[in-house]
Amino acid sequence: MAKNFLAITEVGGEQVSQAQVLRFQQRYMWAGLFCKGKDVLEAACGTGPGLGYLASVSKSLTAGDYSPEVLAVSRAHYGDRIALREFDAQATPFADASFDVVILFEAIYYLPDAECFIAECRRLLRPDGVLLLVTANCDLFDFNPSPFSIRYYNPPELSVLLAKHGFDAEFFGGSPVDQAGLKNRVLRLAKKMAVSLNLIPGSMRSKRFLKRLVFGKLVPMPRELQVDDVQYEPPVPIDGSRPDTVHQVLYCVAKTKVAK
């Protein structure tokens, strides 16, 4: 039975927490710093909220997703502005050394074979290419895995996987949990209990009801990033040799090793 990824995807216009919007904005603003004047591929682009911005700073942008239902939402928004393709991130239809930057945000844990994806990125990237990864931090005590997820990777595990395929990796953390107020710290404890009792709903619709109870007023998920409305806060460097228990979001910059 095919998985309905649209049911667990943040779709533009739907009600989400302000924290979700902030995380989306920050990861694409971060990516834009690497994409200026480059040939860029975003795999697993989802409904494409960052594509307009990436296209505005890149030399060229190619994007797509494995799920036709999710991709249809992105196509409906962008029309002819951006060419979108349906493809598997583990076996793309693109030629060797086609890109300067490959992006995979909040999706590596859905891949049946993450190592196959990393090898594919090595094939796709030019000698000075960069792979940008963003993923949820599975080492937080209140971590709740997404439905359909297969495996989450922490920095040490990603370091090993990337090095095996000729990448040097640097890691960064965003959305630190220690900046949360007393209310949010209490809510994290409640979330941990709910996770342990398997009470967290799987679909985005069910989660919206729960978030409204927890966070109060929700806001619409933007259909497209508008950078004039964003105050960018860069992620901070973290030690890639050990798990991180401070940040909600992990960022990774993996550069292709230059042969000596």
C-alpha positions in Angstrom: 0.0 0.0 0.0 1.4 3.4 -1.1 2.3 5.8 1.7 0.3 9.1 1.7 3.1 11.6 2.4 0.7 14.5 1.9 -1.0 13.6 5.2 2.2 14.2 7.1 3.6 17.2 5.1 3.4 20.8 6.0 1.2 22.3 3.3 1.0 26.1 2.6 -2.0 27.7 4.1 -2.6 25.1 6.8 -2.4 26.1 10.4 1.0 25.4 12.1 2.9 26.7 15.1 5.0 29.8 14.8 8.1 27.6 15.7 7.4 25.5 12.6 7.4 28.5 10.4 10.5 29.9 11.9 12.4 26.6 11.4 11.3 26.5 7.7 12.4 30.0 7.1 15.8 29.6 8.8 16.8 26.4 6.9 16.1 28.0 3.5 17.8 31.3 4.4 20.8 29.2 5.4 20.8 27.2 2.2 20.6 30.4 0.1 24.1 31.3 1.4 25.5 28.3 -0.4 23.4 28.5 -3.6 24.2 32.0 -4.9 25.2 31.6 -8.6 25.3 27.8 -8.4 23.5 24.9 -10.1 21.3 23.5 -7.4 19.2 20.4 -6.9 16.6 20.1 -4.1 15.6 16.5 -3.7 12.4 15.6 -1.7 11.3 19.3 -2.1 7.9 18.5 -0.7 5.3 21.2 -1.4 8.2 23.5 -2.3 7.9 26.5 0.1 11.6 27.4 -0.4 11.8 26.9 -4.2 11.0 30.5 -5.1 13.8 31.8 -2.9 16.3 29.3 -4.1 15.5 30.0 -7.7 16.0 33.7 -7.1 19.6 33.2 -5.8 20.8 30.2 -7.8 22.2 30.1 -11.3 19.8 27.2 -12.0 17.4 25.2 -9.8 16.2 21.7 -10.3 13.7 20.2 -7.9 11.4 17.3 -7.3 9.9 14.8 -5.0 9.1 11.1 -4.8 5.4 11.6 -4.0 3.2 12.7 -6.9 0.5 13.9 -4.5 3.0 16.2 -2.7 4.5 17.4 -5.9 1.1 18.3 -7.3 0.7 20.9 -4.5 4.0 22.5 -5.5 3.2 22.5 -9.2 -0.2 24.1 -8.5 1.6 27.0 -6.7 4.5 27.6 -9.0 3.0 26.8 -12.4 5.6 27.5 -15.1 7.9 29.4 -12.8 9.8 26.3 -11.7 10.2 22.9 -13.6 9.5 20.1 -11.1 10.2 16.4 -11.6 9.1 13.3 -9.9 12.1 11.2 -8.9 13.6 9.0 -6.3 16.4 10.7 -4.4 18.3 7.4 -4.2 18.4 7.0 -8.0 17.9 10.3 -9.8 17.7 10.8 -13.6 20.5 13.4 -13.8 23.9 13.1 -15.3 27.2 12.8 -13.4 28.6 16.1 -12.1 25.5 18.1 -12.9 25.3 20.2 -9.7 27.2 22.4 -7.4 24.8 22.0 -4.5 22.4 19.2 -3.5 19.8 19.9 -0.8 17.8 17.4 1.3 15.8 18.9 4.1 13.8 16.9 6.7 13.7 13.8 4.6 16.8 11.6 5.1 14.9 9.6 7.7 12.3 8.6 5.1 14.8 7.0 2.7 14.9 3.2 2.6 18.6 3.4 1.9 20.3 6.6 3.1 23.7 5.3 2.1 22.5 4.9 -1.5 21.4 8.5 -1.5 24.8 9.7 -0.2 26.5 7.8 -3.0 24.1 9.3 -5.5 25.0 12.8 -4.3 28.7 12.0 -4.7 27.9 11.1 -8.3 25.8 14.2 -9.0 28.1 16.8 -7.4 31.1 18.5 -9.1 34.5 18.3 -7.5 33.9 21.3 -5.3 30.3 20.4 -4.6 28.3 20.7 -1.4 25.6 18.6 0.1 23.3 20.4 2.5 21.3 18.3 5.0 18.8 19.4 7.7 17.2 16.9 10.0 15.4 16.6 13.3 17.5 15.8 16.3 16.8 12.3 17.4 18.9 12.6 20.6 16.5 15.0 22.4 14.8 13.4 25.3 11.3 14.2 24.0 12.0 13.2 20.4 9.0 11.9 18.5 9.7 10.1 15.2 7.6 11.0 12.2 5.2 8.5 10.7 6.8 6.6 7.7 10.3 7.4 9.0 12.8 4.6 8.7 15.9 5.8 10.5 17.2 9.0 12.0 20.9 9.9 12.0 22.8 11.9 14.6 26.0 13.8 13.8 28.5 10.9 14.5 26.4 8.5 12.4 26.1 10.9 9.5 29.9 11.7 9.8 30.7 8.0 9.2 28.2 7.6 6.4 29.4 10.8 4.6 33.1 10.0 5.0 32.6 6.5 3.5 31.5 8.3 0.2 34.2 10.9 0.1 32.6 13.8 2.0 34.0 16.0 4.8 31.2 17.1 7.1 30.6 20.1 9.4 27.6 20.2 11.8 25.6 23.0 13.2 22.6 23.3 15.5 19.5 25.4 15.4 16.5 26.1 17.6 18.2 25.5 21.0 15.9 24.0 23.6 17.6 25.8 26.5 16.1 29.1 25.3 12.6 27.9 25.9 10.7 29.4 28.8 9.2 27.6 31.8 6.0 26.9 30.0 7.8 25.2 27.1 10.0 23.2 29.4 6.9 21.8 31.1 5.3 21.1 27.8 8.4 19.2 26.7 8.0 16.9 29.7 4.3 16.4 28.8 5.4 15.6 25.2 7.9 13.1 26.4 5.2 11.3 28.4 2.8 11.4 25.4 5.5 10.0 23.2 6.3 7.1 25.6 2.6 6.3 25.8 2.2 6.5 22.0 -0.4 9.3 22.3 1.0 11.6 19.6 -1.2 11.6 16.5 0.3 10.7 13.1 -1.4 13.0 10.6 -0.9 16.7 10.3 -4.6 17.3 10.8 -4.7 15.6 14.1 -1.5 17.2 15.2 -3.0 20.7 14.4 -5.7 20.1 17.0 -3.0 19.1 19.6 -0.8 22.1 18.8 -3.7 24.4 19.2 -4.3 23.1 22.7 -0.6 23.4 23.5 0.6 26.5 21.6 -2.7 28.5 21.4 -3.1 30.5 18.3 -1.6 28.9 15.2 -0.5 30.7 12.0 -0.7 29.7 8.3 2.2 27.9 6.8 3.6 30.1 4.0 3.2 28.7 0.5 6.5 30.5 -0.4 9.3 32.0 1.6 9.3 35.8 1.6 12.8 36.8 2.8 11.8 40.4 3.7 9.8 39.0 6.6 12.6 36.9 8.0 15.2 37.7 10.6 17.9 35.2 9.9 19.7 33.6 12.8 22.5 31.3 11.6 22.9 27.9 13.2 25.9 27.5 15.6 28.8 25.0 15.1 28.5 21.8 17.1 30.8 18.8 17.7 30.1 16.2 15.0 31.8 13.5 16.9 29.1 13.1 19.6 25.3 13.4 19.9 23.8 16.8 20.5 21.1 17.3 23.2 20.8 21.0 22.9 19.3 21.8 19.5 16.0 20.8 18.0 17.4 21.0 14.4 20.7 19.6 13.0 22.4 21.2 10.0 25.1 19.5 8.0 27.4 20.9 5.3 29.2 18.0 3.5 31.9 19.0 1.0 33.4 16.6 -1.5 37.0 15.7 -0.6 39.6 17.0 -2.9 42.1 14.3 -4.0 45.7 15.1 -3.0 
